């Protein structure tokens, strides 16, 4: 909470309670009555007793319930999921030794040890063995330049008690969330999850009709700073903000002046294909090595696809190199539909690595049982029931005592893994006059993927149209668009909420910025060739991945049998969900959605995700008491 005038701190306590699932191990609060007054620090019911008796500069001096009547211009609340340094020394809000800079932070800095050694050589002293102190020291030493030295995922808000300024920043690729909302009284609130704003005075849930219409039609979410809630915004990937507390520049639409601190720049790779393969493997091995740093049990998601399987196999090799005894635990989701059940691929990896495999089987009955909780945790509607499969995977990991999970998000966007990259590549070859190469690729795509020549030509022609989105016109621009805008941002939101709902931290080695910058800088033909996507990654995993996994050309992931469910025994449950959405949205979800569903369930219309999007939208409106939208 940030305000030019003192406000009650009670909403901050309630906001913090709403995300206990993100940090059940500890809680802390900061109250700054005014920029020129000393900062007060409090704990709460979840704060370990030894935090109160600690000698550290940021030790809480009392319980927050003793300060409920207090007011402040700046107030922080924090819930901690203890991953590194499980002692009271990792408590937040944390400060620099001089108590000037204060931080609340969500995420992990994987190179904290190396940065800590560099900062110690410059005179900084540390009382903990966690990464939070390293962020504080890096910002104190290098200012905004310190962000560029961090390798990890983060969202933080920092208070400079001397300058009277707030600094907030989000990691390069938006792995960790950071939202903001300006209340009617001009108080600015930051949050990790949108639901926290419901505890603030003046909150009223209103639909952002343009974003809602786009979601219902296309499934598009998280592609810009706007959310499904009117006047609730998010910092984008690689963005930051600096605000003077005494005079905050807030625009009429509720936005604050955000700027980008990170741009996805990459040097063109000048080596051979073999050099690129070797460098790809080296970077991924090092990324996995860094992301295995934790003082709690670590597991892995395993879908059976190339990306998650690569992570599992690389972890196995790294653990063997370290001489680590514990057996790696993996977590997978099966499907009731044989066509999309990846168990045979999971078994291939399990057999090769001897991991301790855990498998869940999402069903429509379990979906119905968990839908209210799933909707509440996700904050916004979701595009498909595949999110529920992911939800069950993280739930099973939590049951097994796992607090950190590694996953393969980001590989498709960085290494050109989606089939849409094939058409972008073909289009770029035609545009460059390489017709022979384009024809050879067309034939290879036909052979490997079963895409007819006529169909492939139509898709390529669409990319070449003058009206085509320029972001989809070549492999490089498509990759950048998917990384920094629509596709990846949506998937990261799903994963963050599904994992943190169960107090599990999800880490994504393919989004180590060194890996992404390397991949984006490669020539197109290193990533696409002979009808093969992710070409350099596949080559880099030779001898690491089982060949049958490495050579896969289909893409599934944690999919559910949604198409089968629509026409199965719970058909009426789905239909009732659409009816409810039509009613609660005052027909913003059109009644024709029911006709579409009936045809789909009867098999006379091709399956698509629109029925589920209608259901999810209606569930979201009910969960957050959202006022019915105004039709566009």
C-alpha positions in Angstrom: 0.0 0.0 0.0 1.3 3.4 -1.0 -0.5 6.7 -0.4 0.3 10.4 -0.2 -1.8 10.6 3.0 -1.8 8.2 6.0 -4.2 5.3 5.5 -5.3 2.5 7.7 -2.9 -0.5 7.5 -5.7 -3.0 8.3 -6.4 -3.8 4.6 -2.7 -4.8 4.1 -3.1 -7.5 6.8 -6.3 -8.8 5.2 -4.6 -8.8 1.7 -1.7 -10.8 3.1 -4.1 -13.3 4.6 -5.7 -13.9 1.2 -2.4 -15.4 -0.2 -1.4 -17.5 2.7 -1.1 -20.4 0.2 1.8 -18.5 -1.4 3.7 -18.5 1.8 2.5 -20.5 4.8 5.9 -20.6 6.6 6.2 -17.0 7.7 4.6 -13.5 7.5 5.8 -10.0 8.1 4.6 -6.4 7.9 6.2 -2.9 7.5 4.6 0.3 8.5 6.0 3.7 7.5 3.8 6.4 9.1 5.5 9.1 6.9 8.6 9.3 4.7 10.5 11.1 7.5 9.6 8.8 10.3 11.2 5.5 11.4 9.9 2.3 9.9 8.0 -0.1 12.2 8.2 -3.9 11.6 5.6 -6.4 12.8 5.0 -10.2 12.6 1.8 -12.2 12.6 0.4 -15.5 13.7 2.5 -17.4 11.2 5.8 -15.7 12.1 8.2 -18.1 13.8 8.9 -17.2 17.4 12.7 -16.9 16.8 12.1 -14.1 14.3 10.9 -11.9 17.1 13.9 -12.6 19.3 16.5 -12.3 16.4 19.2 -9.6 16.5 18.7 -8.8 12.8 17.8 -5.3 11.7 14.5 -6.4 10.2 13.3 -8.4 13.2 9.7 -7.8 14.0 9.2 -5.9 17.3 5.5 -6.9 17.8 2.4 -8.5 16.4 0.4 -6.8 13.6 -2.8 -7.1 15.6 -1.2 -4.5 18.0 -1.0 -2.1 15.1 -4.4 -2.6 13.4 -5.5 1.0 14.2 -2.2 2.4 12.8 -2.1 4.4 9.7 0.8 4.8 7.2 1.8 6.3 3.8 3.6 3.0 3.0 2.7 -0.4 4.3 4.1 -3.8 3.2 2.8 -7.3 3.9 4.6 -10.5 3.0 4.0 -14.3 3.1 7.1 -16.5 2.9 7.5 -19.8 1.3 10.8 -20.8 2.8 13.2 -22.2 0.1 16.6 -20.9 0.9 17.9 -20.3 4.5 14.9 -21.6 6.4 15.9 -19.7 9.5 14.5 -16.4 10.8 17.3 -14.7 8.8 15.2 -15.1 5.7 12.2 -13.2 7.2 10.6 -10.4 5.2 10.2 -7.4 4.9 14.0 -7.3 4.9 16.2 -4.3 4.9 19.8 -3.3 4.3 22.0 -3.0 7.5 21.4 0.8 7.6 17.6 0.2 7.4 17.4 2.5 4.4 16.1 0.0 1.7 13.2 -2.3 2.5 11.9 -5.1 0.3 9.1 -7.6 -0.1 9.9 -10.1 -2.7 8.6 -13.2 -4.4 10.8 -15.5 -6.4 14.3 -16.9 -6.6 17.7 -15.5 -7.7 19.7 -18.5 -8.8 23.1 -16.9 -9.0 22.8 -15.4 -5.5 26.0 -17.1 -4.3 28.2 -15.7 -7.0 26.6 -12.2 -6.7 26.9 -12.4 -2.9 30.7 -13.1 -3.2 31.1 -10.2 -5.6 29.1 -7.8 -3.3 31.0 -9.0 -0.2 34.3 -8.1 -1.9 32.8 -4.6 -2.4 32.2 -4.3 1.4 28.6 -5.6 1.8 27.9 -7.7 4.8 25.3 -10.5 4.9 23.5 -12.0 7.9 21.6 -14.7 6.0 22.3 -17.3 3.3 19.3 -16.4 1.2 18.9 -14.5 -2.0 16.7 -11.6 -0.7 19.7 -9.9 0.9 21.6 -10.2 -2.4 18.8 -8.3 -4.2 18.9 -5.5 -1.6 22.7 -5.2 -1.8 22.7 -5.3 -5.6 20.2 -2.4 -5.8 22.0 -0.5 -3.1 25.3 -0.9 -5.0 24.3 -0.6 -8.7 20.9 0.9 -8.6 18.7 -0.3 -11.5 21.8 -1.8 -13.1 21.6 -4.4 -10.4 18.6 -5.9 -12.0 20.7 -6.9 -15.1 23.0 -8.9 -12.8 20.2 -11.1 -11.4 19.6 -14.5 -12.9 16.2 -15.7 -11.8 12.5 -15.0 -11.4 11.2 -12.2 -9.3 8.6 -9.6 -8.5 9.5 -7.2 -5.7 8.5 -3.8 -4.2 11.2 -1.8 -2.4 10.9 1.2 -0.2 13.7 3.8 0.0 13.0 5.3 3.4 15.5 8.1 2.9 14.4 9.2 -0.6 10.8 8.5 0.1 10.5 6.4 -3.0 8.9 3.1 -4.1 10.6 0.9 -6.6 8.9 -2.1 -8.1 10.2 -4.6 -10.7 9.3 -7.8 -12.4 11.7 -10.3 -13.9 12.7 -10.4 -17.6 10.1 -12.8 -18.8 7.3 -12.2 -16.3 7.6 -15.6 -14.5 6.5 -14.1 -11.2 3.4 -11.8 -11.1 3.0 -8.2 -10.0 -0.3 -6.4 -10.2 -1.4 -2.9 -9.1 -4.7 -1.1 -8.6 -5.5 2.5 -7.6 -8.4 2.8 -5.2 -11.0 5.6 -5.4 -9.1 7.5 -2.7 -5.9 7.3 -4.8 -4.2 4.8 -2.6 -2.0 2.5 -4.7 -2.0 -1.2 -4.0 0.5 -3.8 -5.3 -0.2 -7.5 -5.1 1.0 -10.9 -6.3 -2.6 -12.0 -7.0 -5.6 -9.9 -8.0 -7.8 -11.4 -5.3 -5.9 -9.4 -2.7 -7.5 -6.2 -3.9 -10.9 -7.5 -2.8 -9.8 -6.7 0.8 -9.0 -3.0 0.0 -11.5 -0.2 0.7 -13.4 1.0 -2.4 -12.9 -2.3 -4.4 -15.6 -3.2 -6.9 -15.1 -6.0 -9.4 -15.9 -4.7 -12.9 -15.4 -6.5 -16.1 -12.9 -5.1 -18.7 -15.3 -5.7 -21.5 -12.8 -5.6 -24.3 -10.5 -8.1 -22.7 -13.5 -10.3 -21.8 -14.7 -10.3 -25.4 -11.3 -11.2 -26.7 -11.0 -14.1 -24.2 -14.4 -15.5 -25.1 -13.7 -15.4 -28.8 -10.0 -16.3 -29.0 -8.9 -17.4 -25.5 -6.4 -14.6 -25.5 -5.2 -13.4 -22.0 -2.2 -11.8 -20.4 -1.0 -10.3 -23.6 -0.8 -6.7 -22.3 -0.9 -4.7 -19.0 -4.7 -4.9 -18.8 -6.4 -7.7 -16.9 -10.0 -9.0 -17.0 -10.8 -6.6 -14.2 -11.3 -3.0 -15.2 -8.5 -0.7 -13.9 -6.4 -3.6 -12.6 -3.1 -3.7 -14.3 0.1 -5.8 -14.2 3.7 -4.9 -14.7 4.8 -6.6 -17.9 7.9 -8.8 -18.3 11.1 -6.8 -17.8 9.2 -3.7 -16.5 9.8 -1.5 -13.4 8.5 1.6 -11.8 9.9 4.3 -9.5 7.4 6.5 -7.6 7.8 9.3 -5.1 5.5 8.6 -2.2 4.7 12.3 -1.6 3.5 12.9 -5.2 2.5 9.9 -7.1 1.9 10.4 -10.8 -1.3 8.4 -11.4 -3.1 8.7 -14.7 -6.9 9.1 -15.1 -7.3 5.5 -16.2 -5.5 4.3 -13.1 -2.2 3.6 -14.7 1.2 4.5 -13.2 4.3 5.3 -15.3 5.9 2.0 -16.0 9.0 1.6 -18.1 10.9 -1.4 -19.5 14.3 -2.1 -17.9 14.9 -5.2 -20.0 14.8 -5.6 -23.7 15.2 -9.0 -25.4 18.4 -8.2 -27.3 20.6 -10.9 -28.6 23.8 -11.0 -30.6 23.8 -13.0 -33.8 25.4 -16.4 -33.3 28.4 -16.6 -35.5 29.6 -20.2 -34.9 28.7 -23.4 -36.7 25.7 -25.6 -36.1 27.9 -27.9 -34.1 29.1 -25.0 -32.0 25.5 -24.0 -31.4 24.6 -27.5 -30.3 27.5 -27.6 -27.8 26.6 -24.1 -26.4 23.0 -25.0 -26.1 23.8 -28.1 -24.0 26.3 -26.1 -21.8 23.8 -23.4 -21.1 21.0 -25.8 -20.2 23.2 -27.9 -18.0 24.3 -24.8 -16.1 20.7 -23.5 -15.9 19.6 -26.8 -14.3 22.6 -26.7 -12.0 21.7 -23.3 -10.7 18.0 -24.1 -10.3 18.7 -27.1 -8.1 19.8 -24.8 -5.4 17.3 -25.1 -2.5 17.2 -26.1 1.1 14.0 -28.1 0.5 13.0 -31.2 -1.6 12.9 -30.6 -5.4 10.9 -32.5 -8.0 10.1 -32.2 -11.7 7.0 -32.1 -14.0 7.2 -34.8 -16.6 4.7 -34.7 -19.5 6.7 -37.1 -21.7 7.4 -34.3 -24.2 10.9 -33.1 -25.2 11.1 -30.1 -22.9 10.1 -31.6 -19.5 11.9 -34.8 -20.4 15.1 -32.9 -21.1 14.9 -31.2 -17.7 14.3 -34.5 -15.9 17.3 -36.1 -17.7 19.6 -33.2 -17.1 18.6 -33.2 -13.4 19.5 -36.8 -13.2 22.9 -36.2 -14.8 23.6 -33.2 -12.5 22.6 -35.2 -9.4 24.9 -38.0 -10.4 27.7 -35.5 -11.0 27.2 -34.1 -7.5 27.1 -37.6 -6.0 23.6 -36.9 -4.6 21.9 -39.9 -3.1 18.1 -38.9 -3.1 16.1 -40.3 -6.0 14.5 -37.7 -8.3 10.7 -37.5 -8.0 8.7 -36.7 -11.1 5.0 -35.9 -11.5 2.9 -36.6 -14.5 -0.8 -36.4 -15.7 -2.5 -39.1 -17.7 -5.6 -38.6 -19.9 -8.7 -40.7 -20.1 -8.5 -40.2 -23.9 -6.0 -42.7 -25.4 -5.2 -40.3 -28.3 -3.7 -37.8 -25.9 -2.5 -40.1 -23.1 1.3 -39.7 -22.8 1.9 -42.5 -20.3 4.0 -44.5 -22.9 6.3 -41.5 -23.3 6.5 -40.9 -19.5 7.4 -44.6 -19.1 10.2 -44.2 -21.7 11.8 -41.5 -19.5 11.2 -43.3 -16.3 12.8 -46.4 -17.6 15.9 -44.4 -18.8 16.4 -42.4 -15.6 15.0 -44.7 -12.8 13.1 -41.7 -11.3 10.4 -42.1 -8.6 7.4 -41.5 -10.8 4.0 -40.2 -9.5 1.0 -40.0 -11.9 -2.4 -38.4 -11.6 -5.5 -39.0 -13.7 -7.8 -35.9 -14.1 -11.4 -36.8 -14.4 -14.5 -34.7 -15.1 -15.8 -35.6 -11.6 -12.6 -34.3 -10.0 -12.8 -31.2 -12.2 -16.4 -30.5 -11.0 -15.2 -31.0 -7.4 -12.3 -28.6 -7.7 -13.6 -26.0 -10.1 -14.5 -23.4 -7.5 -11.1 -23.5 -5.9 -9.3 -23.6 -9.3 -11.2 -20.5 -10.4 -10.5 -18.6 -7.3 -6.8 -19.4 -7.4 -6.4 -18.5 -11.0 -7.8 -15.0 -10.5 -9.0 -14.8 -14.2 -10.7 -17.3 -16.6 -8.7 -20.0 -18.1 -8.6 -21.2 -21.7 -9.0 -25.0 -21.3 -9.4 -27.8 -18.7 -5.7 -28.6 -19.3 -5.0 -26.2 -16.4 -6.8 -28.6 -14.2 -4.3 -31.4 -15.1 -1.5 -29.0 -14.2 -3.3 -28.2 -10.9 -3.5 -31.9 -10.0 0.2 -32.4 -10.8 1.2 -29.7 -8.3 -1.3 -31.0 -5.7 0.3 -34.4 -5.9 3.8 -32.9 -5.6 2.7 -31.1 -2.4 1.3 -34.3 -1.0 4.7 -35.9 -1.6 6.4 -33.2 0.4 7.9 -31.4 -2.6 8.3 -27.6 -2.3 10.1 -26.8 -5.6 9.3 -28.2 -9.1 11.2 -27.7 -12.3 9.3 -27.5 -15.5 9.8 -27.1 -19.3 7.9 -23.8 -19.9 9.5 -21.5 -22.4 11.3 -24.0 -24.7 8.7 -23.9 -27.4 8.7 -20.1 -27.6 12.5 -19.7 -27.4 13.6 -22.6 -29.7 10.6 -22.5 -32.2 8.7 -25.5 -31.0 5.2 -24.8 -32.1 4.0 -25.8 -35.6 3.2 -22.1 -36.3 7.0 -21.6 -36.6 7.0 -24.0 -39.6 4.8 -21.6 -41.5 6.8 -18.6 -40.4 10.0 -20.3 -41.6 8.4 -21.2 -44.9 7.2 -17.7 -45.4 10.7 -16.2 -44.7 12.2 -18.6 -47.2 9.7 -17.6 -49.9 10.1 -13.9 -49.1 13.9 -14.3 -49.5 13.5 -16.0 -52.8 14.7 -19.4 -51.6 11.9 -21.3 -53.4 13.9 -24.6 -53.6 14.4 -24.6 -49.9 10.8 -23.7 -49.2 9.6 -26.6 -51.5 12.0 -29.0 -49.8 10.6 -27.9 -46.4 7.0 -28.3 -47.6 7.7 -31.9 -48.6 9.4 -32.6 -45.3 6.5 -31.2 -43.3 4.2 -33.4 -45.3 6.3 -36.5 -44.5 6.9 -35.8 -40.8 3.6 -34.1 -39.8 1.1 -35.4 -42.3 0.2 -31.9 -43.4 -1.0 -31.9 -47.0 0.9 -29.7 -49.5 -2.3 -27.7 -50.3 -2.9 -27.1 -46.6 0.7 -26.1 -46.0 0.6 -23.7 -48.9 -2.5 -22.0 -47.5 -0.9 -21.5 -44.1 2.3 -20.2 -45.7 0.3 -17.8 -47.9 -1.5 -16.5 -44.8 1.8 -15.5 -43.3 2.8 -13.7 -46.5 -0.4 -11.6 -46.8 0.2 -7.9 -46.5 -2.4 -7.8 -43.8 -0.7 -10.5 -41.8 0.5 -9.7 -38.3 4.2 -8.6 -38.7 5.0 -10.4 -35.4 4.1 -13.7 -37.1 6.1 -13.1 -40.4 9.4 -14.8 -39.4 10.8 -17.1 -36.8 12.6 -14.4 -34.9 9.7 -12.0 -34.6 7.3 -14.8 -33.8 9.5 -16.1 -31.1 9.9 -12.7 -29.5 6.2 -12.0 -29.6 5.4 -15.3 -28.0 8.0 -14.9 -25.3 7.2 -11.3 -24.2 3.5 -11.0 -25.0 0.7 -13.5 -25.5 1.4 -17.2 -25.3 4.1 -17.5 -22.7 2.6 -14.9 -20.4 -0.6 -16.8 -20.2 1.1 -20.1 -19.6 3.2 -18.6 -16.8 0.2 -17.2 -15.1 -1.5 -20.7 -15.2 1.6 -22.3 -13.8 2.3 -19.7 -11.1 -1.3 -20.0 -9.7 -1.5 -23.8 -10.0 1.8 -24.3 -8.2 1.4 -21.6 -5.5 -2.1 -22.7 -4.7 -0.4 -25.8 -3.3 2.5 -23.8 -1.8 4.9 -25.2 -4.4 7.4 -23.0 -6.3 7.7 -23.7 -10.0 11.1 -23.1 -11.7 11.7 -22.9 -15.5 15.2 -23.6 -16.6 14.5 -22.8 -20.3 13.8 -19.2 -19.2 17.2 -18.6 -17.8 17.9 -15.4 -19.7 21.2 -16.7 -21.1 19.3 -19.6 -22.7 16.6 -17.4 -24.2 19.0 -14.8 -25.5 21.1 -17.5 -27.1 18.2 -19.3 -28.7 16.6 -16.1 -30.1 20.0 -15.1 -31.6 20.4 -18.3 -33.6 19.8 -18.4 -37.4 16.4 -19.7 -38.3 17.8 -22.8 -40.0 19.4 -23.9 -36.7 15.9 -24.0 -35.1 13.8 -25.2 -38.1 14.9 -27.6 -40.8 13.8 -30.7 -42.6 10.3 -30.3 -41.1 11.8 -30.5 -37.6 11.1 -27.9 -34.9 13.5 -27.1 -32.1 16.3 -28.6 -34.2 19.3 -27.4 -32.2 17.7 -28.4 -28.9 17.0 -31.9 -30.2 20.7 -32.2 -31.3 21.9 -30.8 -27.9 20.0 -33.5 -26.1 21.6 -36.4 -28.1 22.8 -38.9 -25.5 20.8 -37.2 -22.8 17.2 -37.9 -23.9 16.0 -41.3 -25.1 15.9 -41.1 -28.9 12.2 -41.9 -29.2 11.5 -38.8 -27.0 14.0 -36.6 -28.9 12.5 -37.5 -32.2 8.9 -36.8 -31.3 7.0 -34.5 -33.6 3.6 -34.4 -31.9 2.8 -32.0 -29.1 0.4 -32.8 -26.2 1.5 -31.7 -22.7 -0.8 -32.1 -19.7 -4.0 -32.4 -21.7 -7.4 -33.6 -20.5 -10.1 -35.5 -22.3 -12.1 -32.3 -22.6 -13.6 -33.2 -26.0 -14.7 -36.6 -24.6 -16.1 -35.1 -21.4 -18.4 -32.7 -23.3 -20.4 -35.6 -24.7 -20.0 -38.0 -21.8 -22.1 -38.7 -18.6 -21.4 -35.2 -17.2 -22.7 -33.5 -20.4 -25.5 -31.8 -18.5 -23.0 -30.4 -16.0 -21.1 -28.7 -18.8 -24.4 -27.4 -20.3 -25.5 -26.0 -16.9 -22.2 -24.2 -16.6 -22.9 -22.4 -19.9 -26.4 -21.6 -18.9 -25.2 -20.1 -15.7 -22.6 -18.0 -17.7 -25.2 -16.7 -20.0 -27.4 -15.7 -17.1 -24.8 -14.2 -14.8 -23.2 -12.2 -17.6 -26.6 -10.8 -18.6 -26.1 -12.5 -22.0 -22.6 -11.1 -22.6 -21.9 -14.8 -23.0 -24.4 -15.2 -25.9 -27.2 -17.7 -25.7 -25.9 -19.1 -29.0 -23.1 -20.7 -26.9 -25.7 -23.3 -25.8 -26.5 -24.1 -29.5 -22.8 -24.4 -30.2 -22.3 -26.7 -27.2 -25.3 -29.0 -28.2 -23.9 -29.4 -31.7 -20.5 -30.2 -30.4 -21.7 -32.7 -27.8 -23.8 -34.4 -30.5 -20.8 -34.7 -32.8 -22.2 -32.5 -35.6 -19.8 -29.6 -34.9 -16.0 -29.8 -34.6 -14.7 -29.5 -31.1 -13.2 -26.2 -29.9 -12.6 -24.5 -26.6 -15.4 -21.9 -26.7 -17.8 -23.9 -24.5 -15.2 -24.2 -21.8 -14.2 -20.5 -22.0 -17.9 -19.6 -21.5 -18.0 -21.9 -18.4 -14.8 -20.5 -17.0 -15.9 -16.9 -17.5 -19.2 -17.5 -15.7 -17.4 -19.3 -12.8 -15.0 -16.3 -12.6 -17.8 -13.8 -12.4 -19.4 -15.8 -9.6 -16.2 -16.3 -7.7 -15.3 -12.7 -7.6 -18.8 -11.2 -7.5 -18.1 -9.4 -10.8 -20.8 -7.0 -12.0 -22.4 -8.0 -15.4 -20.4 -6.4 -18.3 -21.9 -4.0 -20.7 -22.1 -5.4 -24.2 -19.7 -3.9 -26.7 
